[in-house]
Amino acid sequence: MFLGLISCRENADEPPFSVIPEIRFKGLSHDTIREFEDILTLSFRYQDGDGDLGYEEPDSYAVFIRDARLTKYDGFYLAPVAPPGAVIAVQGDLKVEFPSLFVFGNRTEERTKFYIYMIDRKGNKSNELTTPEVIIKKKG
């Protein structure tokens, strides 16, 4: 799974937005995928008024995503989006890739959606996004 940072904006003035992270859904690469063949990419926008998103330690997670068919969230590493110790407003776009989604059981297809949120280094939790539905079709 891949987590990529596309852009980041800094602002040395007072934060133009809240120090509690906020995220907005941008899009899905596909609304229908073939299991084990297609890569589903989830895109969303983030903003944080004090720039404390991401961790230096790769075992710490800032992004959490759950497939609606499952009960637990998967955590994803995000490197600091601003220099550690800096207090600056940041915003940007993130993409998360899922290369191996599959149908559970014997059905020919399943529908699911994904829930996404972020946590900053102070423990502030962002709002939670819910993606539109994705159809996963059985291979062959």
ABEGO torsion letter per residue (X at the ends): XBBBBABBBBBABBBABBABBBBBBAEBABABBBBGABBBBBBBBBBBAAGABEBABAABBABBBBBAABABBBBBBBBBABBBGBBBBBBEBBBBBBAABBBBEABABBBBBBBBBBBBAAGBBBBBBBBBBBBBBBBX
